[in-house]
Amino acid sequence: MLSRPKKPAASAAATLEVSPRVAKLILASASPLSIQRVAASTLPETTEDPTAALRALLASQSLGVHQVGVLFGREAFSLRTLELPATDVKELTSMLELQLGKLTPYPRAEILSAWTVIGSFRDGYTSVLLAIARKALITGVLQLLKAKGLAPRWVGVSTEGLEAWWRALAQPGEPGADTRLAALIDVDFASTDCAIFSGGTLLFSHSIAIGAEQLAASEQAKLRWLGELVRLPRILLHEDIKGQIGRGILTGVVQGLESLTDQLAAQWGVAVELRQALGPFAASASVSEAADAARISCAALTGLLAAGTPPRLDLMPQETRVSQALQVRSRHLARLAGSLAAILVLCAVLYLERIMSLRHYIAQLNQRLAPLERTSQQIIERRQLMQRVRGWVDPSRSALEVLRSVSAAADPGITITQLMVEEGRPVTIRGKASTMAGAFEFFGRLKQQGTFATVHPRSVAKAKGADEFGAEFEIVCEFSESS
């Protein structure tokens, strides 16, 4: 049923294809395309759980990646080719919105749709390919993937994968290179897809609910399968597709279908070739054996991988896109917040380290300055003592020098009543003079002594009392700088 799990390379991309009874996985790396692993899970009978096969596949396989591409099998969606009378994209969108209600019996809220332009085959008209699927099926698969820690990159349809496979096959000289209608028949485990191409353009898609399992089980299934394909040219006429089938390609599970291929070629009247689905991509023998053992077709998956671009028909719900965009932004914001937090932590560590270094340096300085501080304090105290001693022994500022200067300036008319000498303060002299002029002459003689820088008479007044005469004075004398 599946191949032995292998650890994928770091650059491997995972792609899933989901059908009601089959779930497929391909792990491959691009540039150039290299298929590393093919695995599948198949259910023996129809189940009401559309995710049962996918759940079994994910339980048995370790993908080793976070994002996956998802294709839905032809049974899971409806594909229509419409020709609309418009060429503007906005007009086409409006027309398709109106057509959706007519093309499906389900309410608009219960379906998902996607479309792409095929081309313009007459003036004023545009041919589009429209895919419609039940929303419940797609959201169920997406919820399962989310529960497994997987995020879908896109949600495509298998028919577009077949188209990509056809283009990869259609090299010069290959069947897709000419302009005739070509029928690509892809036989899968439980169904068969038919795609009609004109050159490399998909014109029509048809699904038959008979696959390799039924073809191997009974002859009646083979007859029904052959009858459905024989009716295909008439179906094309009913769909107003001009032209006849000029070439046929049968791929997928082709083992044991040689006789049916010959009968189909005889009915169509054209050659029908058998091609291996993995043949154009140089898959390894182990990968091909795994696909053959599971009896599955890998044409759609490998075709889309070979295209190297996301599918044009993307059925991913809008809310899933928004959620993924928000998750991407939240991851970017989380990385930014983590980076900022790391920067802040680094700054904090550097700041704390700087503070600790400065504190250590300050502690060392304090240890060195402690003895110097004691010594400096002692020097200051000794200096103050020396200044006091100097004041005591300096004759120019001593009390004796003050007395000498005062006595030298005095005359018989001057009487000194008080002489105040304090260290660090001006000298205050109080006394009496026989006359007011004698007092001022005393002031002048004091200035001439050179001991005092200024001689300022604070007050000079006449003597008080009826028997008193002359003047009373009070003088403030400041020592000169040189004294």
Backbone hydrogen bonds, N-H to C=O, Kabsch-Sander energy under -0.5 kcal/mol:
donor,donor_aa,acceptor,acceptor_aa,energy
3,S,38,V,-0.6
12,A,9,A,-1.6
13,A,28,A,-3.3
14,A,67,Q,-0.7
15,T,26,I,-2.0
16,L,69,G,-3.4
17,E,24,K,-1.7
18,V,71,L,-3.1
19,S,22,V,-2.7
23,A,41,S,-2.1
24,K,17,E,-2.6
25,L,39,A,-2.8
26,I,15,T,-2.1
27,L,37,R,-2.3
28,A,13,A,-2.1
28,A,26,I,-0.5
29,S,34,S,-2.2
34,S,29,S,-2.6
36,Q,27,L,-2.9
36,Q,34,S,-0.6
37,R,27,L,-1.8
39,A,25,L,-2.4
41,S,23,A,-2.5
43,L,21,R,-2.3
52,A,49,D,-1.5
55,R,51,T,-2.7
56,A,52,A,-2.2
57,L,53,A,-2.2
58,L,54,L,-2.7
59,A,55,R,-1.7
60,S,56,A,-1.1
60,S,57,L,-0.6
61,Q,57,L,-1.0
63,L,61,Q,-0.7
68,V,151,A,-2.1
69,G,14,A,-2.1
70,V,154,W,-2.0
71,L,16,L,-3.2
72,F,156,G,-1.7
73,G,18,V,-3.1
76,A,73,G,-2.1
77,F,74,R,-0.8
78,S,132,I,-3.4
80,R,130,L,-2.8
82,L,80,R,-0.6
82,L,128,V,-2.6
84,L,82,L,-0.6
84,L,126,T,-2.8
86,A,84,L,-2.1
92,L,88,D,-2.4
93,T,89,V,-2.4
94,S,90,K,-2.1
95,M,91,E,-2.4
96,L,92,L,-2.4
97,E,93,T,-2.0
98,L,94,S,-1.6
99,Q,95,M,-2.1
100,L,96,L,-1.9
101,G,97,E,-0.7
102,K,99,Q,-0.9
103,L,99,Q,-1.9
104,T,100,L,-0.9
110,E,107,P,-1.6
111,I,108,R,-1.2
112,L,133,A,-2.6
114,A,131,A,-1.9
116,T,129,L,-1.7
118,I,127,S,-3.2
119,G,127,S,-1.5
121,F,119,G,-0.5
125,Y,122,R,-1.9
126,T,84,L,-2.5
127,S,119,G,-3.4
128,V,82,L,-3.1
128,V,126,T,-0.5
129,L,116,T,-3.1
130,L,80,R,-3.2
130,L,128,V,-0.6
131,A,114,A,-3.1
132,I,78,S,-2.7
133,A,112,L,-2.3
134,R,76,A,-0.6
135,K,110,E,-2.6
136,A,110,E,-0.5
138,I,134,R,-1.5
139,T,135,K,-2.9
140,G,136,A,-1.9
141,V,137,L,-1.9
142,L,138,I,-2.5
143,Q,139,T,-2.4
144,L,140,G,-1.8
145,L,141,V,-2.3
146,K,142,L,-2.4
147,A,143,Q,-2.2
148,K,144,L,-1.3
149,G,146,K,-1.5
150,L,145,L,-3.2
151,A,66,H,-2.5
153,R,68,V,-3.1
154,W,68,V,-0.6
156,G,70,V,-3.1
158,S,72,F,-2.3
160,E,157,V,-0.7
161,G,157,V,-1.0
162,L,158,S,-2.1
163,E,159,T,-2.2
164,A,160,E,-2.1
165,W,161,G,-2.3
166,W,162,L,-2.6
167,R,163,E,-2.1
168,A,164,A,-2.1
169,L,165,W,-1.8
170,A,166,W,-2.0
171,Q,169,L,-2.3
174,E,171,Q,-3.1
177,A,174,E,-1.7
178,D,175,P,-0.8
181,L,244,Q,-1.0
182,A,197,F,-2.6
183,A,247,R,-2.6
184,L,182,A,-0.6
184,L,195,A,-3.0
185,I,183,A,-0.6
185,I,249,I,-3.3
186,D,184,L,-0.6
186,D,193,D,-3.1
187,V,185,I,-0.7
187,V,251,T,-2.5
188,D,186,D,-0.6
188,D,191,S,-2.9
192,T,208,I,-2.6
193,D,186,D,-2.6
194,C,206,H,-3.4
195,A,184,L,-2.4
196,I,204,F,-2.8
197,F,182,A,-2.7
198,S,201,T,-2.5
199,G,180,R,-0.9
199,G,197,F,-0.5
200,G,198,S,-0.6
201,T,198,S,-1.8
203,L,196,I,-3.1
204,F,196,I,-1.3
206,H,194,C,-2.9
208,I,192,T,-2.9
210,I,208,I,-1.4
212,A,188,D,-3.2
213,E,189,F,-2.5
215,L,211,G,-2.5
216,A,212,A,-1.9
217,A,213,E,-0.5
217,A,214,Q,-0.7
218,S,214,Q,-1.8
222,K,218,S,-0.9
223,L,219,E,-2.1
224,R,220,Q,-2.5
225,W,221,A,-2.6
226,L,222,K,-2.6
227,G,223,L,-2.3
228,E,224,R,-2.3
229,L,225,W,-1.7
230,V,226,L,-2.1
231,R,227,G,-1.7
232,L,229,L,-1.1
235,I,231,R,-1.9
236,L,232,L,-2.1
237,L,233,P,-1.7
238,H,234,R,-2.0
239,E,235,I,-1.8
240,D,237,L,-1.4
241,I,236,L,-2.7
242,K,240,D,-0.7
246,G,181,L,-3.3
247,R,181,L,-1.1
248,G,271,A,-1.8
249,I,183,A,-2.7
250,L,273,E,-3.7
251,T,185,I,-3.0
251,T,249,I,-0.5
253,V,187,V,-2.5
254,V,252,G,-1.3
257,L,254,V,-1.9
261,T,257,L,-2.3
262,D,258,E,-2.0
263,Q,259,S,-2.1
264,L,260,L,-2.4
265,A,261,T,-2.4
266,A,262,D,-2.0
267,Q,263,Q,-2.1
268,W,264,L,-2.6
269,G,265,A,-2.2
270,V,265,A,-0.8
273,E,248,G,-2.7
275,R,250,L,-2.8
275,R,273,E,-0.5
279,G,276,Q,-0.9
281,F,278,L,-1.3
282,A,279,G,-1.3
283,A,278,L,-1.0
288,S,284,S,-2.2
289,E,285,A,-2.4
290,A,286,S,-1.9
291,A,287,V,-2.0
292,D,288,S,-2.4
293,A,289,E,-2.6
294,A,290,A,-1.8
295,R,291,A,-0.7
295,R,292,D,-0.6
296,I,291,A,-1.6
302,T,298,C,-2.6
303,G,299,A,-2.3
304,L,300,A,-2.1
305,L,301,L,-2.1
306,A,302,T,-2.6
307,A,303,G,-1.7
308,G,304,L,-1.1
314,D,312,R,-1.0
315,L,155,V,-3.5
315,L,313,L,-0.6
321,R,317,P,-1.8
322,V,318,Q,-2.6
323,S,319,E,-2.4
324,Q,320,T,-2.6
325,A,321,R,-2.6
326,L,322,V,-2.6
327,Q,323,S,-2.4
328,V,324,Q,-2.6
329,R,325,A,-2.4
330,S,326,L,-3.0
331,R,327,Q,-2.5
332,H,328,V,-2.4
333,L,329,R,-3.0
334,A,330,S,-2.7
335,R,331,R,-2.7
336,L,332,H,-2.7
337,A,333,L,-3.3
338,G,334,A,-2.8
339,S,335,R,-2.8
340,L,336,L,-2.9
341,A,337,A,-2.8
342,A,338,G,-2.6
343,I,339,S,-2.5
344,L,340,L,-2.9
345,V,341,A,-2.8
346,L,342,A,-2.6
347,C,343,I,-2.9
348,A,344,L,-2.9
349,V,345,V,-2.9
350,L,346,L,-2.9
351,Y,347,C,-3.0
352,L,348,A,-3.0
353,E,349,V,-2.7
354,R,350,L,-2.5
355,I,351,Y,-2.7
356,M,352,L,-2.9
357,S,353,E,-2.3
358,L,354,R,-2.7
359,R,355,I,-2.9
360,H,356,M,-2.4
361,Y,357,S,-2.4
362,I,358,L,-3.1
363,A,359,R,-2.6
364,Q,360,H,-2.1
365,L,361,Y,-2.5
366,N,362,I,-2.8
367,Q,363,A,-2.3
368,R,364,Q,-2.1
369,L,365,L,-2.8
370,A,366,N,-1.8
372,L,368,R,-0.7
373,E,369,L,-3.1
374,R,370,A,-1.9
375,T,371,P,-2.3
376,S,372,L,-3.1
377,Q,373,E,-2.3
378,Q,374,R,-2.1
379,I,375,T,-2.4
380,I,376,S,-2.5
381,E,377,Q,-2.5
382,R,378,Q,-2.5
383,R,379,I,-2.5
384,Q,380,I,-2.5
385,L,381,E,-2.1
386,M,382,R,-2.7
387,Q,383,R,-2.5
388,R,384,Q,-2.0
389,V,385,L,-2.7
390,R,386,M,-2.9
391,G,387,Q,-2.2
392,W,388,R,-1.8
393,V,389,V,-2.6
394,D,390,R,-1.9
397,R,394,D,-1.1
398,S,395,P,-0.6
402,V,398,S,-1.7
403,L,399,A,-2.5
404,R,400,L,-2.5
405,S,401,E,-2.7
406,V,402,V,-2.6
407,S,403,L,-2.8
408,A,404,R,-2.4
409,A,405,S,-1.5
410,A,406,V,-1.3
414,I,411,D,-2.4
415,T,432,K,-3.1
417,T,415,T,-0.6
417,T,430,R,-2.0
418,Q,430,R,-2.2
420,M,428,T,-3.0
421,V,419,L,-0.6
425,R,422,E,-1.9
427,V,477,C,-2.9
428,T,420,M,-2.0
429,I,475,I,-2.9
430,R,418,Q,-2.9
431,G,473,F,-2.1
432,K,415,T,-2.9
433,A,471,A,-3.1
434,S,413,G,-1.6
439,A,435,T,-1.4
440,F,436,M,-1.5
441,E,437,A,-2.2
442,F,438,G,-1.7
443,F,439,A,-1.8
444,G,440,F,-1.9
445,R,441,E,-2.1
446,L,442,F,-2.0
447,K,443,F,-1.6
448,Q,444,G,-1.5
449,Q,445,R,-0.7
449,Q,446,L,-0.9
450,G,447,K,-0.9
453,A,478,E,-2.9
454,T,478,E,-1.1
456,H,476,V,-2.9
458,R,456,H,-0.8
458,R,474,E,-2.0
459,S,474,E,-1.6
461,A,472,E,-2.9
463,A,470,G,-1.7
471,A,433,A,-3.0
472,E,461,A,-3.9
473,F,431,G,-2.5
474,E,459,S,-2.2
475,I,429,I,-3.2
476,V,456,H,-2.9
477,C,427,V,-3.0
477,C,475,I,-0.5
478,E,454,T,-1.8
480,S,451,T,-1.7
483,S,480,S,-0.6
